[in-house]
């Protein structure tokens, strides 16, 4: 699981509707974006949306450590992660 922090407000798609994802948002992505093109599924604010991989690569910053991601967005931690903490 990878986490990205957006540096710029970026559009996503949810059920064929454009949704602006604000700057500073934390995104959870299940795959490495290096080899991906086109739309990818992203978890944001507890919901699954689709974003272009290139937008995330160009406008987001990879958060290296899972612990850092949990500190930046504790609401993204799973129940099992909370039990460990």
C-alpha positions, 0 to 999 in steps of 0.5 A: 500500500502506497500513500501520496500527499497531493500538492495541488488540487486535482480532479478525480472521478466518482461514478462519472462525476468530477470531484476536486481532491484538495491540496494536502489530501492523503491518497492510498493506492494499492499499486506502484504508479511507476508502471501505470497509465490511465485511471487508477483506483485511489482511496481518499477520505474513506471513498474510492475514486479514480484518478489519472496516474500521471496526475498523482505522480506529477502533483503528489509526493510519495510518503515513504514510511507507513508510520509517516502516513499514519501520522499524517492521516490517522483516519486511513489506518485500518482497525488492525493497525489501530490495535497494534498501535 
